[in-house]
């Protein structure tokens, strides 16, 4: 077996003049992986290069694969993912993955950005205030999920109603309303993160419908799952496809 010309070309686009040490120590594995991830898988779907790299970064955060994230972050910056977009991917991960799991990724990202001459902090992207975050968050929430949000509030028992309010004000009001990424991209990133976490199929189905509502069609969602396959493996990929088939029956 040898690495295909397509795989070499696609790899070179992300990592110009880079020679992997694993090509020396594990040449057979690199041949298999590069031919699959950088040729066979890349030939499928409708994601442009930037979107593909952004959903991979979100997935790697959710999967807690810091070393691979560091590698792919460099590749993402090389093909035009902006520092603000990178930061917003991380911030979008916080309400879904938790700050404890995002913390190390923030520091690694800052180190890489600064090594490339990016001055931190970046320009602020927040659009809400403490007084408006719940109202604006609820507005975005309803724009994605529709009338089901009112139903969730109406049917919530009294004890956990504060969680519904947190979802509106924090998850959506603090994060989805930010500049730097549009809602359509944020919802696709959320889909990528949740399917990569595993064990969140109920939430994944909800966000499949949310993605459809904001214009990310079945082809885009299946393309996202496919592009993540080399990084998350088959079990989580197949679980995500099962969820897609339940929400979008053939």
Phi, psi and omega in degrees: 000149175222160178285130184290160179295323177297316180297318178298315181297313181292324177292318181295328178299320180278321189230075182301130175062023179267134175245116181289133175294335179290339175295337178272315185274330184223060187298323181295318179297315181296322177298314179297310185293312183296319178296325180282305188286324187256002176227291186301310182290320182296339180282353182258139165098185189240015180279133172285170188300314181298314181297318178302314181292324181293318179290329175295316178300315178300318179297318181294326174296311181298327181278352179063041181250080189296317182296316179292324176301315181301317179296311184287334175297316178300315178298321180296315178296326180294334182253014169105004170292125188279158175305320179296317178298318178300313180299318182291329173299314179298313181297322178297332180288334188303310182289343182259328182256329183100141184298329181299326181271343180267340189309307183294329179292326178298313182294317179296318179298315179300318180298317181291318179298314181295325179294340179260011175086014179277127181275128179250150000285157175285169177301135181298146183239002182291143179238003183240168175235170176305331182279335186250352190298321180291314182298313182289325177295317178297322178297314178294317180304313180291329179292335180270316190249351176074209187294347179299335181292316176301320180295321178298318177294316183294323186265357181289132172301159185296321186301313183263016182298335179296331179292320176299320179292322176298317179304313182293311186281318185270296184302312183266318182289321181276329189248307184295336182276356183290151170284178178100323174219143177277169184297322180300317179290319179299320181291325175293320176298319179298317176304313181297319181292314184293319180292332180283333177295320185076150178075011182237041187297324179299315179291325180297318179297320178299320182279341169297313178295321177300319178296317177300320182294330181262004173106006173270103188281180183301320180299319179295318181292316179292326176297320179297313178302316183296317181292335179276342184311312182297340185259335183248347179087174186284321183302311181290328176297313181293323176299319179295320179294321175301318178295318177301316182292331178287319184279326182237077183296144178294000000 
